[in-house]
Amino acid sequence: NCPIANNLNTSNVSNFSVTLNWDFNSNVDYYRVRYKEVGTSSWSFEHNVISTSLDIDNLNSNTQYIWQLKSFCSSIGTSSSSWSIADTFTGHIFWKVYCFRTAFSVPLLLLELT
């Protein structure tokens, strides 16, 4: 049996990216990673991941995501684990700041949450 990945955790969480991490297991040849926004049905996949971390980009800020791993213990994919226990993370809030001068030379600051 191929071992299920464990100790899923995240680091470097920013507005639009995250690093996914998990424990090393010498019996695993590679992993498949899947992730999605919580509440949606469509998964995104990263295949043939050979390290114990993965950078994911182009995420939506202030959005909760769920992710899982599947381990593969043969180079041709004939032995695999079930999906790991799910982990979640939330992208940070992204602020755009605009500064304008009004007709009375009073600075006007606008904040936009995206």
Contacts in CASP RR format, 6 or more apart in sequence:
PFRMAT RR
TARGET T0000
AUTHOR 0000-0000-0000
METHOD contacts of the structure
MODEL  1
NCPIANNLNTSNVSNFSVTLNWDFNSNVDYYRVRYKEVGTSSWSFEHNVI
STSLDIDNLNSNTQYIWQLKSFCSSIGTSSSSWSIADTFTGHIFWKVYCF
RTAFSVPLLLLELT
1 79 0 8 1.000
1 81 0 8 1.000
2 27 0 8 1.000
2 28 0 8 1.000
2 71 0 8 1.000
2 72 0 8 1.000
2 73 0 8 1.000
2 79 0 8 1.000
2 80 0 8 1.000
2 81 0 8 1.000
3 25 0 8 1.000
3 27 0 8 1.000
3 28 0 8 1.000
3 71 0 8 1.000
3 73 0 8 1.000
3 81 0 8 1.000
4 71 0 8 1.000
4 81 0 8 1.000
4 82 0 8 1.000
4 83 0 8 1.000
4 84 0 8 1.000
4 85 0 8 1.000
5 22 0 8 1.000
5 23 0 8 1.000
5 25 0 8 1.000
5 28 0 8 1.000
5 31 0 8 1.000
5 69 0 8 1.000
5 70 0 8 1.000
5 71 0 8 1.000
5 81 0 8 1.000
5 84 0 8 1.000
6 22 0 8 1.000
6 23 0 8 1.000
6 84 0 8 1.000
6 85 0 8 1.000
7 21 0 8 1.000
7 22 0 8 1.000
7 23 0 8 1.000
8 20 0 8 1.000
8 21 0 8 1.000
8 22 0 8 1.000
8 67 0 8 1.000
8 68 0 8 1.000
8 69 0 8 1.000
8 84 0 8 1.000
8 85 0 8 1.000
8 86 0 8 1.000
8 87 0 8 1.000
9 21 0 8 1.000
9 22 0 8 1.000
9 87 0 8 1.000
10 18 0 8 1.000
10 19 0 8 1.000
10 20 0 8 1.000
10 21 0 8 1.000
10 87 0 8 1.000
10 89 0 8 1.000
11 18 0 8 1.000
11 19 0 8 1.000
11 21 0 8 1.000
12 18 0 8 1.000
12 19 0 8 1.000
12 55 0 8 1.000
13 89 0 8 1.000
13 90 0 8 1.000
13 91 0 8 1.000
13 92 0 8 1.000
14 91 0 8 1.000
14 92 0 8 1.000
15 61 0 8 1.000
15 91 0 8 1.000
15 92 0 8 1.000
15 93 0 8 1.000
15 94 0 8 1.000
16 57 0 8 1.000
16 58 0 8 1.000
16 59 0 8 1.000
16 60 0 8 1.000
16 61 0 8 1.000
16 91 0 8 1.000
16 94 0 8 1.000
17 55 0 8 1.000
17 56 0 8 1.000
17 57 0 8 1.000
17 58 0 8 1.000
17 59 0 8 1.000
18 55 0 8 1.000
18 56 0 8 1.000
18 59 0 8 1.000
18 65 0 8 1.000
18 89 0 8 1.000
18 91 0 8 1.000
19 53 0 8 1.000
19 54 0 8 1.000
19 55 0 8 1.000
19 56 0 8 1.000
20 33 0 8 1.000
20 35 0 8 1.000
20 53 0 8 1.000
20 54 0 8 1.000
20 55 0 8 1.000
20 56 0 8 1.000
20 67 0 8 1.000
20 87 0 8 1.000
21 52 0 8 1.000
21 53 0 8 1.000
22 31 0 8 1.000
22 52 0 8 1.000
22 53 0 8 1.000
22 69 0 8 1.000
22 84 0 8 1.000
23 52 0 8 1.000
24 52 0 8 1.000
25 71 0 8 1.000
27 73 0 8 1.000
28 71 0 8 1.000
28 72 0 8 1.000
28 73 0 8 1.000
29 50 0 8 1.000
29 72 0 8 1.000
29 73 0 8 1.000
29 74 0 8 1.000
29 75 0 8 1.000
29 77 0 8 1.000
30 48 0 8 1.000
30 49 0 8 1.000
30 50 0 8 1.000
30 72 0 8 1.000
30 75 0 8 1.000
31 49 0 8 1.000
31 50 0 8 1.000
31 69 0 8 1.000
31 70 0 8 1.000
31 71 0 8 1.000
31 72 0 8 1.000
32 45 0 8 1.000
32 46 0 8 1.000
32 47 0 8 1.000
32 48 0 8 1.000
32 49 0 8 1.000
32 69 0 8 1.000
32 70 0 8 1.000
32 72 0 8 1.000
33 45 0 8 1.000
33 46 0 8 1.000
33 49 0 8 1.000
33 54 0 8 1.000
33 67 0 8 1.000
33 68 0 8 1.000
33 69 0 8 1.000
34 43 0 8 1.000
34 44 0 8 1.000
34 45 0 8 1.000
34 46 0 8 1.000
34 67 0 8 1.000
34 68 0 8 1.000
34 70 0 8 1.000
34 83 0 8 1.000
35 43 0 8 1.000
35 44 0 8 1.000
35 56 0 8 1.000
35 65 0 8 1.000
35 66 0 8 1.000
35 67 0 8 1.000
35 68 0 8 1.000
36 42 0 8 1.000
36 43 0 8 1.000
36 44 0 8 1.000
36 65 0 8 1.000
36 66 0 8 1.000
36 67 0 8 1.000
37 60 0 8 1.000
37 63 0 8 1.000
37 64 0 8 1.000
37 65 0 8 1.000
37 66 0 8 1.000
38 64 0 8 1.000
38 65 0 8 1.000
38 66 0 8 1.000
38 88 0 8 1.000
46 54 0 8 1.000
46 56 0 8 1.000
59 65 0 8 1.000
59 91 0 8 1.000
60 91 0 8 1.000
61 91 0 8 1.000
61 92 0 8 1.000
61 93 0 8 1.000
61 94 0 8 1.000
61 114 0 8 1.000
62 90 0 8 1.000
62 91 0 8 1.000
62 92 0 8 1.000
62 93 0 8 1.000
62 94 0 8 1.000
62 113 0 8 1.000
63 90 0 8 1.000
63 91 0 8 1.000
64 88 0 8 1.000
64 89 0 8 1.000
64 90 0 8 1.000
64 91 0 8 1.000
65 88 0 8 1.000
65 89 0 8 1.000
65 90 0 8 1.000
65 91 0 8 1.000
66 86 0 8 1.000
66 87 0 8 1.000
66 88 0 8 1.000
67 86 0 8 1.000
67 87 0 8 1.000
67 88 0 8 1.000
67 89 0 8 1.000
68 83 0 8 1.000
68 84 0 8 1.000
68 85 0 8 1.000
68 86 0 8 1.000
68 87 0 8 1.000
69 83 0 8 1.000
69 84 0 8 1.000
70 80 0 8 1.000
70 81 0 8 1.000
70 82 0 8 1.000
70 83 0 8 1.000
70 84 0 8 1.000
71 80 0 8 1.000
71 81 0 8 1.000
71 84 0 8 1.000
72 79 0 8 1.000
72 80 0 8 1.000
72 81 0 8 1.000
73 79 0 8 1.000
73 80 0 8 1.000
73 81 0 8 1.000
93 113 0 8 1.000
94 113 0 8 1.000
94 114 0 8 1.000
95 111 0 8 1.000
95 112 0 8 1.000
95 113 0 8 1.000
95 114 0 8 1.000
96 111 0 8 1.000
96 112 0 8 1.000
96 114 0 8 1.000
97 109 0 8 1.000
97 110 0 8 1.000
97 111 0 8 1.000
97 112 0 8 1.000
98 109 0 8 1.000
98 110 0 8 1.000
98 111 0 8 1.000
98 112 0 8 1.000
99 107 0 8 1.000
99 108 0 8 1.000
99 109 0 8 1.000
99 110 0 8 1.000
100 107 0 8 1.000
100 108 0 8 1.000
100 110 0 8 1.000
101 107 0 8 1.000
101 108 0 8 1.000
102 108 0 8 1.000
END
